[in-house]
């Protein structure tokens, strides 16, 4: 059976279908939904990153929406006295359901133990660090950001496997699991090999650098920097996050034999030439911008502005390059320009997304942002 689309009627995996049909689990202790999803997940762990053929949705994306809804209900305010037993009971019920959904998310992110040969003793459960696990798979952008923000200490901790790797090392070295859906990368639209979505690796790297920029200069247990791991794993210059790692710690390039990586070497040379010919941006006082949050957002917008000029640009790639910030004014400007770029083959998809004419090609993100553009 094709593990990608176990349900031929709606073109989704068995895992996605299982998650979509379970009701809110109000059990105060780990409810039955956790074990139900576990049984489906362990049958084929590759299903966790597979997108629906119908709408592109994924199991973890569905779960995070579910968790967010339940969490919001657990803090809902009602008219009148909010200390009433019925109000407290309502909140507690949804708090329990949110916790059960979070347990399912943890279950899907936790690496499965390696198979044990007959007669051999199991090594026992390994310590689980959620940030390290999430950055190594195609985790939804909003969920990944939530994990990093709620577990900031883990960003500075090495992985439990004893490799001496911080989450940034893990993200830099990450490759799609065998059998993952193939998605064209940003540098080679004709590529048919399994890959993370365009600009996804850059988004992960940028989030981790924003949380702990010093990690770019830290070596793992094998003496390798994140920059070295990213290049060795085949990541691309911009969309793969290599440029972000280089910008964070330029000296790291000295430890890499660039002759082995001609495409990265060429991109580095081109980028260096650009840096020499442009001046630093200045604010009203004649000083360079130093706000890290502003630099982070400008980086996303700059990359997206370059991306939309490609004839084969797609909305998913633009979404990742913008860091999944649908509320940013910058995102609105980029997509407005994208829509008006008549030479871009994908430009009509933007309008179709707003009108709901092409759900297979366009995601919800485009519709939200275009709605904001129309309102301006």
N, C-alpha and C positions, 0 to 999 in steps of 0.2 A: 504494500500500500504506500502511496506517495505521502510521506510525512508532512509535506507542505500543506496540502489541502485535503484533509480527511473528510470534510463535509462537502460533497460536490454541489449541493444546492445553493450554499452561500459562499463557497470557495474560501473556507477558513480551516485552520487546523483543528484537530480534536481538542487541543488544549484551549484554544480561544473559545470554541463552542462550549466547553465545560464551564469556563469562567463566566460566559455570558448568560448562562441559564441558572446559576446558583443564586438563591435569594440572599438578602442581608442576613448574616449570621449573628444573632444577638446573644449567643452563649457567652457567659462571663469568663469561662475558661476556653482554651483552644477548641473551637467548634469543629463540627464534622466537615466543613468546607475545606479546611486545611488538608485533611487526610484524603478527601475526594480529589482535590487538585494534585496532591502528591502522587497518587496512583496513576493519573493520566500523564503527569510530567515525567515520571521515571520510566514510562514506557518508551519515550523518545525525547530526551532533553533538548534536541535541536529545535523543537517546535517553539521554544520560548522567544526566539528572535525572528520567526517567520511572519511576514506581513500578510494580511488577507489579500486575495486577488481582487476582491470587489471594491474595497475602500482603503487599503493600505494600513488599516489599524493593526495593532499588535497586542499580544496578551498583557505585557507590562503597562502599555498605554491605557488599556481598558481598566486594569487594576488600579492605576494611579487616579484615574477619574473617579472610580468607585470609592477609593479611600478619601479623596478630597471631599466628595459629597457627604460621606458619612461623618467625617471630621467636622465639617461645617454644621451638620445637624446636631452634633454633640455639644456645640457651643451656641445653639440657636436661642435667641431671646424672644420671649412671648409678652404679650400685653399683660399688665398686672404684676402680681407677686411672682417672681421667678424662683422663689424658694418653695413653692408648692410641691407636694409629693409627686403629682402627675408630671410636672415640668422636670424635676430631678430624675424621675424614672425614664422619661423620654430621652434626656441627655445621656444618661448612663447606658441606655439600650444602644444608642448609636455610637457611643464611645467603645463599647464592647465589639460592635460590628466593625468599626474602623481598626481596632487592634487585630481582629481576626484577618481582615484584608491585608494589613501590614505583615502579618505572619506568612500569608501566601506570597507576598512580594519577596520577603526574605527567603522563602523556600525556593523560589524560581531563580534568585540570584546566587544562592549557595551552591558552590561546585559539588557535584556528586562525587562520593569517594570512589577511588579506582577499584575495579573488580578484583576480588580476592580468589586465588586459586584454591581448589578443593583441598582441604586439610590444613590450610594456612590460617593463622589467626588474623582477625581484622586489626588494622592499626588504630582503630578508634576514631572518634570524631575530631577533626582538626578545628582549631580556633577559627572563627569566622569574622572577617572584617568586611563590612558591607561596602565601604568606599572602594577598597581594592578589587572586590568582585564586580561592582557595577561598572567601573571604568574599562573593564576588559571585554565587555559585551555591548551590543547595540541597545543600550539602556535609553529610554525616552528622555529627552532633554530636560523637561520639567522635573521628572523623578530624580534624575542624576543631580540636578542642582539642589533639590530638596535634601537629598542624602548628604551631599557635601556640606550644606549649611547646617544641618542638624547633627553632624558628626565631624566637627572641625578638627578634633584631636587626631582622628585617623589619617588625615592628610599628611601629618608629620610622622606617622608610625610606619615601620617596615612591615612587610607582609608576614603572615604566620608560617609560611613555607620555609623560612630561614634563608631566603635569597638576598636579604638586605635591601629589598626594593620598596621604595615609597610608592604611593599610588601613581605618581607621575611616571616612574619607571614602568609600572604595569601597563599604563595607558600607551606609553611610547612603544612598548614591545608587543602590544596586543595585535592579534590577527584574527580574522573571522573564523568561527568554528567550521570544521568540515561539514559541508552540506548547507552552509548558510546561503541565503538567497544572493545571487550575484547582482551587484549594483555598480553601474559605471562609475569610475573614479573621475576626479576633476581634470586630470591631465591626459587621460586616454579614454575618450568616449567609446572607443571600439572594443575596450577590454571586456572580456566575458568571464574573467576569473572571479571567484568569490571576493567581495570587498565590502568594507563598511560604506554606508551612504556617503556621497560626496560631502566634504567639509565636516563630517561628523567627528573625525579624529581631531581636527583643529578645535572644534567646540570643546571637546573633553580636555584637551591639553590647556586651552586658554582658561577654562574654569579652575583647573588645578593650579595653574600658575598664579591666577588671581588670589587663590586661597593660600598659597605657599610658594612664592616666587623663588626662594632660595633653593628649592628642590632641584632646579635646573642645573645647579653646580655640584650636586651630590652624586657620588658614585655608588653603585650597588655592590653586592658581595663579590661580583666578578670584576670589579673595577671599571664598570661601564657607566657613562653618563646617559641621561634620558635622550639626549640628542643622538648619541651613537646607536642606541636601541631603536629609535624611530627610523633612522636611515637603514639599519640592518633589516628591519621588518618590512621594508619596501614602501614606507609611507611617502607621500608626495610633498613637494616643497610648501605649498600654501594649504591646500585642503587637508593634507595629512598632519599638519601641525609642526613640520620640521622648521619652518621659518620662525614660528613663535618660540620654539626652543632655542634656536640660534640667537634671536633677539634678546632672550632672557639671559643667555650665557654665551657670548660670541667666542670666548676662548676655547670652548668645548670642541670647536671645529678642528683645532690643532691636533687632536688625538685621533682623528679619523683619516684614513687613506682615501682621499676624495677621488683618486684615479679609478677606484673601483665603482664609483657611483657617478657616471658622467652626467646624467640628467640633473641630479642634485647639484653637482659642481657647476653646471651651466646656469642653473637658476640662481645659485649663490653669486656667481660673477655678475649676472644681470642685475640682481638686487643691489650689489655693492656699487655698481655704476650709477644706479638710480639714487642711492644715498649720497653719492658725491655731487650729483648735479642739482639736488634740491636743498632748500634751506629749511631749518627747523620752523615749525609753526609757532606763531607768537600770539600772546594775548594782548589786551589793551595796554599793559604796562611794559610791553616789549620783552616779556619773559616767556619761556616755553611752557607748555601745558604740563603740569606735574601730577594732576589728579589721576590716580590709577584707574578709577572707574570710568572717567572720561576717555582715557587712552584705550581701555578695553572696548568701549562701545564704538569709538572711532575706528578701531581695528576691524571690527565686524562689518561696519558700514562700508569701509574702504574695500574690503574683500568682496562684499556683495556687489558694489558698484562695478568692480572689474568683472565679476562673474556674469552679470546680466548682459554684458556685451558679447558673450559667446552665443553663437547661433543655436547651439544645442543645450542651452541652459534650462534647468528644470526647477520647479518650485521647491522641491525637497532640498536641493543643494543650496538654494538661496536662504531657506529657513535655517539650515544648519550654520551657514556663514554669518547669519545675523544673531546667532546664539539663541535662537528660539525666543526672541523678545517681541511678541506681536504688539505690544503697547508702545514701543519706541517710535518717536517721531521720525527718527532716522530710517526705520524700517518702512514707514509710509513713504518717505521721499524716494527710497530705493525702488520700491515696487511701483510707485507712480512713474518713475523713469523707465522701469522695466515694461510697464504696460504701453508706454508711448514709443518704445524702441521697435519701430516697424521692421527693422532688419533682423529681429530675433524671432526664430521660428516658434519659440515657446510663448511669445507674447500673447497670442490669442487665448492661450490656456488661462491666463489671468482673468480675462473678461468672462470666460466660461465658468471659472470657479465662482465668481461673484454671482453669476446667474444660475448656478447649479446645473449647468448643461453637461459637464464632463467630470462626474465624481470619480471615475477611474483614474484620471490623470492629475486631478487637482485636490489638494488636501484642505482641511478645514482652516488651516492657518491663512491661506490666501484669501478666503472669503472674509475672515475677520478683519484682516488688514485693509482689504479693498473697501469694506464697509466704512472703516474709519476715514479712508481717503475720500470717499464719496461725501462724507459728512463735513469735510473741511472746506 
